[in-house]
Amino acid sequence: MNATVIDAALADKLAQGIAAGFEDYHQGFADITRRARTRFQTRDWNAARTDAVERIELYDACVARCRAQLQALLADIRPTQALWREVKQCFDARVSSRIDGELYKTFYNTLTRRLFGTHGVDDDIEFMALDIEPSDAITHPVARHVYAVSEARPADAFSRLLADYAFDVPYQHRLRCAAAIAVRLQDDLAHWGTYPVRAIELLETVFYRERRAYLVGRVFGEHRFSPCVIALVNGEEGVRVEAVLSRRRDVAHLFGVSRSYFQADLPTVADAVVFLRSILPGKPVDEIYTVLGRAKQGKTERYRTFFSHFQQHANERLVHAEGTPGMVMAVFTLPSYPLVFKLIRDRFAWPKTMSRQDVEEKYALVFNLDRIGRLLDAQPYRHLRFPVSRFAPELLDELVNQCSHSVQVEGGDVVITLCYVQRRFRPLNLYLREQGSEAARAAALDYAQAIRDMACNNIFPGDMLLKNFGVSRHGRAVFYDYDELCLVTDCNFRAWPTPRSEEEAMAGEPWFHVAPNDVFPERFALFMGLPRALLDVVQERYGELFEPSWWQGLQQGFGRGEFPDTPPYPRALRVA
């Protein structure tokens, strides 16, 4: 048998092995996701948290296992570009007709990049079409239920709907829940006309996250439609409808980048992404994939859409991001695109004492945490390649001289070995200066609420400076700088000792021993950086944040496995 035939046979075996590796991951992903229904029915929230972390870690574990299997198939053969071009063709023939073919291709790309140690993108052996959005080719309709709504008895349709989404735990009162849905939609959509709701359609798949189940779909009027999400909770007396969301703003927030990933047992993903884009047309496709738990696909789509935009705006340069420069991270952006790139500096200014490894571990911790709408998702990217000419000179000088562990110049390119990519939000310190008094007051209060929400989920931001928080276009505060973040349970919350003399009272430094994990809530006001008037408002509304006893009480609850509930929508959206 000649070498060409041998290579073709080996290439086909390798392609088959990669496809099998993805299917192994896909099955494991589904197995973990299906547990969400049981966790919801049994109210086992701690197990649900564990499942979420296990599912995140599954991808890299399956890639490593598949890579070892491929190396066993290769034996002593070193993979070459020529062989892998053949592997790519064989793999493409196997998966391109599948609805979720793009998920297979992302898995293939991950393996290929790790085998070849690729810097940038190698189109020769990877799948990367910057000018094509794969989900645009999906015409297969996602599975859904549709219900006609009678003008005379609108609650009947919602009662049938709830009957179709039954659980092992009964509804607390199905007819009352149905009536509450009808009333809420009639009120929220009254501007559509006298009988606004004509029909509702919902995905067959139930979405789970944290302590809630969600029925996700659309509500139709005579001439228009709107998103519709019905939120269910399971309490002591059974399942009940807690809230109905029919405004895009509220649904977009539910699917936001500061939220943890849904557990949704979707038979196929791409068709669900197409449906969700119909109700959230302003949300990037990468964020939809990511919030469905397909973080690697989300990274691929984010890369594709950014670099497509980057190429189309060839005269635009990468520049420093607006805001106060960080002591740990250098941050840059493309002004016309809403992302920031964050690189770890080689050395940190005083008083920062952590190491580069510590910072990487903090960002990995956030990836696995329940982000409860207050921690911005930060995706790590390795070996990105940009043309030198696309950097503003002052930015390139800083990156080369202060981030040399992450940046190398290779010929006409800058290669970034590790950076974290986040959505770009307006820094809170800048936002407060730019807004009128009412908007600034609302942002300051939401900043305090963000600290409280994180605390109730065992997250302590560490550095509460305003520059470390951002504000969304809807005025919501999120935290995005993680180098000092830690768990509330790892802190020692103390009262500030009373001085015993005038000398102690006037001392510029603490006159008592302070351990590395000591935290003094009474001193938070000194480090927040809020203007006096806004600080007074925050202290009046959120006085517990400044009391050691409140934090100590949280720690005691966490020790018993108790986590306060943090609903992902305001009280005004709850049904009666």
C-alpha positions in Angstrom: 0.0 0.0 0.0 1.5 3.4 -1.0 2.0 6.3 1.4 -0.8 8.4 -0.1 -3.4 5.6 0.7 -1.9 5.1 4.2 -2.2 8.8 4.9 -5.8 8.9 3.7 -6.8 6.0 5.8 -5.1 7.5 8.9 -6.7 10.8 8.2 -10.1 9.2 8.2 -9.4 7.4 11.4 -8.2 10.6 13.0 -11.3 12.5 11.8 -13.5 9.7 13.1 -11.7 9.9 16.5 -12.2 13.6 16.8 -15.9 13.3 16.0 -16.3 10.5 18.5 -14.4 12.7 21.1 -16.9 15.5 20.6 -19.9 13.1 20.9 -18.4 11.8 24.1 -18.3 15.4 25.4 -21.8 16.2 24.0 -23.2 13.2 25.9 -21.5 14.1 29.1 -22.8 17.7 28.8 -26.3 16.3 28.3 -26.1 14.0 31.2 -25.1 16.8 33.6 -27.7 19.1 32.2 -30.5 16.7 32.7 -29.8 16.6 36.4 -31.1 20.2 36.6 -34.7 19.0 36.6 -34.1 16.8 39.6 -32.2 19.5 41.4 -35.1 21.9 40.9 -37.7 19.4 42.0 -35.7 18.4 45.1 -34.5 22.0 45.8 -31.0 20.7 46.0 -29.3 24.0 45.2 -25.8 23.0 46.4 -25.8 20.1 44.1 -26.9 22.4 41.3 -23.9 24.6 41.9 -21.6 21.5 41.8 -23.1 20.4 38.5 -22.5 23.8 37.0 -18.8 23.7 37.8 -18.5 20.0 36.6 -20.1 20.9 33.3 -17.7 23.8 32.7 -14.7 21.6 33.4 -15.9 18.8 31.2 -14.8 20.3 27.9 -11.1 20.5 28.7 -11.2 17.0 30.2 -12.8 15.6 27.0 -10.3 17.4 24.8 -7.4 16.0 26.8 -8.8 12.5 26.6 -9.4 12.8 22.9 -5.9 14.2 22.3 -4.4 11.2 24.0 -6.4 8.9 21.8 -5.3 10.7 18.7 -1.7 10.5 19.7 -2.1 6.7 20.2 -3.5 6.5 16.7 -0.6 8.5 15.4 1.9 6.3 17.2 5.4 7.5 16.1 4.0 9.5 13.2 4.4 13.3 13.6 1.3 15.2 12.5 2.1 17.3 9.4 0.2 20.1 7.7 -0.4 17.8 4.7 -1.9 15.1 6.9 -4.0 17.5 8.8 -5.4 19.1 5.6 -6.7 15.6 4.8 -8.0 15.2 8.3 -9.9 18.5 8.0 -11.5 17.4 4.7 -12.6 14.0 6.1 -13.9 15.7 9.3 -15.8 18.3 7.2 -17.5 15.6 5.2 -18.6 13.9 8.4 -20.1 16.9 10.2 -21.0 19.7 7.8 -24.6 18.5 7.3 -25.4 18.4 11.0 -27.4 21.1 12.7 -24.7 21.4 15.3 -21.8 21.0 12.8 -20.2 24.2 14.1 -19.9 22.7 17.6 -18.0 19.8 16.1 -15.7 22.1 14.2 -14.9 24.1 17.3 -13.9 20.9 19.1 -11.8 20.0 16.1 -10.1 23.4 16.2 -9.3 23.2 19.9 -7.6 19.8 19.4 -5.8 21.0 16.3 -4.5 24.1 18.0 -3.2 22.1 21.0 -1.5 19.5 18.8 0.2 22.1 16.6 0.7 24.9 19.2 -0.9 27.3 16.7 -0.3 31.1 17.2 -3.1 33.1 15.6 -5.2 31.1 13.1 -4.1 28.6 10.5 -6.8 28.5 7.9 -5.1 25.6 6.2 -5.9 23.2 8.9 -8.6 25.0 11.0 -12.2 25.9 10.3 -12.5 29.7 10.3 -14.8 31.6 8.0 -14.8 35.2 9.2 -17.4 36.3 6.7 -20.0 33.7 7.4 -22.3 33.5 10.4 -23.0 29.7 10.7 -26.4 30.1 12.4 -27.7 32.0 9.3 -27.9 28.7 7.4 -30.1 27.0 10.1 -33.7 26.5 8.8 -34.6 23.6 11.1 -37.3 24.9 13.5 -36.6 24.3 17.2 -39.2 22.1 19.0 -41.9 24.3 20.6 -45.5 24.3 21.9 -48.0 26.8 20.6 -51.2 27.9 22.4 -54.1 30.0 21.1 -55.4 32.5 23.6 -59.1 33.1 23.8 -60.4 36.6 24.3 -63.2 35.4 26.6 -61.1 33.0 28.8 -57.4 33.8 28.3 -56.4 31.9 31.5 -57.5 28.6 29.9 -54.6 28.7 27.5 -52.1 29.3 30.3 -53.6 26.5 32.4 -53.1 24.1 29.4 -49.6 25.4 29.0 -48.7 24.7 32.7 -50.2 21.2 32.4 -47.8 20.5 29.5 -44.8 21.6 31.7 -45.5 19.4 34.6 -43.0 18.3 37.3 -42.9 15.5 39.8 -43.8 18.3 42.3 -47.3 19.6 41.7 -48.1 23.2 41.0 -49.2 25.1 44.2 -52.3 26.2 42.4 -52.2 25.8 38.6 -55.4 27.8 37.9 -54.3 30.8 40.0 -50.8 30.7 38.3 -52.5 30.6 34.9 -54.7 33.6 35.8 -51.7 35.5 37.1 -49.9 35.0 33.8 -52.9 36.2 31.8 -53.3 39.3 34.0 -49.6 40.2 33.8 -49.4 39.8 30.0 -52.7 41.7 29.5 -51.4 44.6 31.6 -47.8 44.6 30.2 -49.0 44.5 26.6 -52.1 46.7 26.9 -50.6 49.2 24.5 -51.1 46.5 21.8 -54.9 46.9 22.0 -58.0 45.8 23.9 -57.2 42.1 23.6 -53.5 42.2 23.1 -52.5 38.5 23.6 -53.6 36.2 20.7 -51.1 33.3 21.1 -48.0 32.2 22.9 -45.3 29.7 21.9 -42.7 28.3 24.1 -39.6 26.1 23.5 -40.3 22.5 24.6 -37.0 22.6 26.6 -37.2 24.0 30.1 -34.3 26.3 31.1 -32.9 25.9 34.6 -30.5 28.2 36.5 -29.8 28.7 40.2 -33.2 28.2 42.0 -35.5 28.7 39.1 -37.0 27.1 36.0 -37.9 29.2 32.9 -40.3 28.6 30.1 -38.9 30.6 27.2 -40.7 31.8 24.1 -42.8 34.5 22.4 -46.2 36.1 22.9 -48.1 37.2 19.9 -50.6 40.0 19.3 -52.5 40.6 16.1 -49.6 42.4 14.4 -46.6 42.0 16.5 -44.8 39.7 19.0 -42.6 40.1 22.1 -40.4 37.8 24.1 -42.0 35.9 26.9 -40.3 34.2 29.8 -42.3 32.6 32.6 -40.2 32.1 35.8 -41.1 29.2 38.1 -40.0 28.6 41.7 -40.3 25.5 43.8 -41.3 26.3 47.4 -42.5 24.4 50.4 -46.0 24.2 49.0 -45.0 23.3 45.4 -44.2 24.9 42.1 -45.6 28.3 41.3 -45.2 31.1 38.7 -43.1 33.8 40.2 -42.6 36.3 37.4 -43.5 36.9 33.7 -41.0 38.8 31.6 -42.2 40.3 28.3 -39.9 43.2 27.7 -36.7 42.7 25.7 -34.7 44.6 28.2 -35.7 42.2 31.0 -35.2 39.1 29.0 -31.8 40.4 27.7 -30.7 40.9 31.2 -31.8 37.3 32.1 -29.6 36.1 29.2 -26.8 38.6 30.1 -23.0 38.2 30.1 -22.9 38.7 33.9 -25.1 35.7 34.5 -24.2 32.0 34.9 -24.9 29.6 32.2 -28.3 27.9 31.8 -28.9 24.2 32.2 -31.1 23.5 29.1 -31.3 20.0 27.7 -31.6 21.0 24.0 -31.5 18.1 21.5 -29.7 20.5 19.1 -28.3 23.9 19.9 -28.0 26.0 16.7 -31.7 26.0 16.0 -32.4 27.2 19.6 -29.8 30.0 19.0 -31.7 31.1 15.9 -35.0 31.2 17.9 -33.4 33.1 20.8 -32.0 35.6 18.3 -35.5 36.3 17.1 -36.6 37.5 20.5 -33.2 39.1 21.4 -32.1 40.6 18.1 -29.6 43.0 19.7 -27.7 40.2 21.5 -24.6 38.9 19.8 -24.7 35.3 18.8 -21.6 34.5 20.8 -23.3 35.6 24.0 -26.3 33.3 23.3 -24.1 30.3 22.7 -22.2 31.1 25.9 -25.2 31.6 28.2 -26.5 28.2 26.9 -23.3 26.7 28.4 -21.5 26.3 25.1 -18.6 28.6 26.2 -16.1 27.3 23.7 -18.5 27.9 20.8 -19.2 31.3 22.3 -15.4 32.1 22.2 -15.2 30.9 18.6 -18.2 33.1 17.6 -16.8 36.1 19.5 -13.4 35.7 17.8 -15.1 35.4 14.4 -17.3 38.4 14.7 -14.6 40.6 16.2 -11.9 39.8 13.6 -14.4 40.2 10.8 -15.2 43.7 12.1 -11.4 44.3 12.7 -10.6 43.5 9.1 -13.5 45.7 7.8 -12.2 48.7 9.8 -8.7 48.4 8.6 -7.8 52.1 9.4 -8.9 51.9 13.0 -6.3 51.3 15.7 -6.4 49.5 19.0 -6.1 52.0 21.9 -6.1 52.1 25.7 -9.5 51.6 27.1 -11.1 54.6 28.9 -10.9 54.6 32.6 -8.2 54.7 35.3 -5.2 52.5 34.3 -5.1 49.3 36.4 -2.1 48.4 38.6 -2.5 44.7 37.6 -4.0 44.7 34.1 -3.3 46.7 30.9 -6.6 47.1 29.0 -7.1 48.0 25.4 -10.0 48.1 23.0 -11.1 48.9 19.4 -13.2 52.0 19.8 -15.9 50.9 17.4 -16.4 47.4 18.9 -17.7 46.7 22.5 -15.0 44.5 23.8 -11.9 45.0 26.0 -8.7 43.0 26.1 -7.0 42.6 29.4 -3.3 41.6 29.9 -1.6 40.8 33.1 1.3 43.2 33.8 4.8 41.9 34.5 5.0 43.8 37.8 2.3 45.2 40.0 2.5 48.5 41.7 2.3 48.8 45.5 0.2 47.8 47.5 -0.6 44.9 45.2 1.2 41.8 46.5 -0.3 38.9 44.4 1.6 37.0 41.8 0.7 36.4 38.1 -0.5 32.9 39.0 -2.8 34.4 41.7 -4.4 36.6 39.1 -5.0 33.7 36.7 -6.5 31.7 39.5 -8.9 34.6 40.4 -10.2 34.7 36.8 -10.5 31.0 36.7 -12.5 31.1 40.0 -15.0 33.7 38.5 -15.4 31.4 35.5 -16.8 28.7 37.9 -18.8 31.0 40.2 -22.5 31.7 40.2 -22.1 35.3 38.8 -25.7 36.3 39.8 -25.8 39.1 37.3 -22.9 41.1 39.0 -19.7 39.5 37.7 -18.8 40.0 34.0 -17.9 36.9 32.1 -14.2 37.0 31.2 -13.1 34.5 28.5 -9.4 33.6 28.3 -7.8 33.7 24.8 -4.4 32.4 24.0 -2.0 33.1 21.1 -4.0 35.9 19.5 -2.2 37.6 16.6 -2.6 41.3 15.6 -0.6 43.3 13.0 1.8 45.7 14.7 0.4 48.5 12.5 -3.0 48.3 14.2 -1.7 49.4 17.6 -1.5 53.0 18.8 2.2 53.6 19.4 1.8 54.4 23.1 -0.3 51.3 23.6 2.2 49.0 21.9 5.0 50.5 23.9 3.2 49.8 27.2 2.4 46.2 26.2 5.9 45.4 25.0 7.6 46.9 28.0 5.1 46.2 30.8 3.4 42.9 29.7 6.4 41.1 28.2 5.3 37.7 29.7 2.1 37.9 27.6 3.3 39.8 24.5 5.9 39.1 21.8 6.5 40.9 18.5 7.1 38.4 15.7 8.0 40.2 12.5 5.1 42.4 11.6 2.7 40.8 14.2 2.1 41.1 17.9 1.4 37.7 19.5 -0.5 37.8 22.8 -0.1 34.5 24.6 -2.8 35.2 27.2 -5.5 37.8 27.5 -9.0 38.0 29.0 -11.8 39.4 26.8 -14.9 41.0 28.3 -17.8 43.2 27.1 -16.9 46.8 27.4 -19.0 48.6 30.1 -18.7 52.3 31.1 -16.5 52.6 34.2 -18.6 53.6 37.2 -16.3 56.4 38.2 -16.7 58.0 34.8 -20.4 57.3 34.6 -21.1 59.1 37.9 -19.3 62.3 36.6 -21.3 62.3 33.4 -24.8 61.7 34.7 -27.4 64.0 36.3 -28.1 63.6 40.0 -31.0 61.1 39.7 -29.0 58.7 37.4 -25.9 59.0 39.5 -28.0 58.3 42.7 -29.5 55.2 41.0 -26.1 54.0 39.9 -24.6 54.5 43.3 -27.4 52.5 45.0 -27.1 49.7 42.4 -23.3 49.6 43.0 -24.1 49.0 46.7 -26.7 46.4 45.7 -24.1 44.7 43.5 -21.7 44.4 46.5 -24.6 43.0 48.6 -25.7 40.5 45.8 -22.1 39.2 45.5 -21.8 38.9 49.3 -24.9 36.9 49.5 -23.4 34.4 47.1 -20.1 34.1 49.0 -18.2 36.6 46.8 -16.1 39.5 48.2 -14.8 41.9 45.6 -11.8 42.9 47.7 -11.2 46.2 45.9 -14.4 48.3 46.0 -13.1 51.3 44.1 -15.6 52.6 41.6 -13.1 52.1 38.7 -13.5 48.3 39.1 -17.2 48.4 38.4 -18.9 49.2 35.1 -22.4 50.3 34.2 -24.5 48.6 31.4 -26.5 50.5 28.9 -29.5 49.8 31.2 -27.8 51.4 34.2 -26.9 48.1 36.0 -23.7 47.9 37.9 -21.3 45.0 37.4 -17.9 44.1 38.8 -15.1 43.3 36.3 -11.7 43.5 38.0 -10.9 40.3 39.8 -7.3 40.4 41.1 -8.4 40.9 44.7 -11.7 38.9 44.6 -12.1 36.1 47.1 -14.8 34.2 48.9 -16.6 35.8 51.9 -15.8 32.6 53.8 -12.0 33.2 53.4 -12.2 36.6 55.1 -12.0 37.6 58.7 -14.5 40.4 59.2 -13.5 42.5 62.2 -14.6 45.6 64.0 -12.1 48.5 63.9 -10.5 48.7 67.3 -11.1 51.7 69.5 -7.9 53.8 70.0 -6.6 53.7 73.5 -4.7 57.0 73.2 -4.5 60.2 71.1 -1.3 58.9 69.5 -3.1 55.7 68.3 -6.1 57.8 67.1 -3.9 60.0 65.0 -1.6 57.3 63.7 -1.3 57.2 59.9 -1.0 53.4 59.9 -3.0 50.8 61.9 -1.5 50.6 65.4 -2.6 47.0 65.8 -1.8 43.7 64.0 -3.7 43.2 60.7 -3.6 39.8 59.1 -3.7 39.4 55.3 -7.4 38.3 55.4 -8.6 40.8 57.9 -11.4 43.0 56.6 -12.9 46.0 58.4 -16.4 46.9 57.0 -16.6 50.1 59.1 -13.7 51.4 56.9 -15.4 50.7 53.5 -16.6 54.2 53.1 -13.0 55.4 53.0 -12.1 53.2 50.0 -15.3 53.3 47.9 -14.5 56.7 46.4 -18.1 57.9 46.3 -18.9 61.6 46.6 -20.1 62.5 50.0 -23.7 63.0 49.1 -23.9 59.6 47.3 -22.0 57.9 50.1 -24.6 59.2 52.6 -27.4 57.7 50.5 -25.6 54.4 50.2 -24.9 54.2 54.0 -28.5 55.0 54.8 -30.0 52.4 52.4 -27.3 49.7 52.8 -26.0 50.2 56.3 -25.5 46.5 56.8 -22.5 46.5 54.4 -20.6 48.6 56.9 -21.3 46.3 59.9 -19.0 43.3 60.7 -21.9 41.4 62.2 -23.8 41.3 58.9 -20.8 39.7 57.1 -20.2 37.3 60.0 -23.9 36.3 59.8 -23.5 35.5 56.2 -20.4 33.3 56.9 -22.3 31.4 59.5 -25.1 30.7 57.0 -22.7 29.6 54.3 -21.2 27.2 56.9 -24.6 25.6 57.2 -25.0 25.4 53.4 -27.4 28.3 53.3 -27.2 30.8 50.4 -29.7 33.7 50.3 -31.9 33.8 47.2 -31.0 36.5 44.6 -33.8 36.8 42.0 -32.6 37.8 38.5 -35.4 40.3 38.1 -36.8 43.2 40.1 -39.8 42.7 42.5 -42.0 44.7 40.1 -42.0 41.8 37.6 -43.3 39.3 40.0 -46.9 38.2 39.6 -49.5 38.7 42.3 
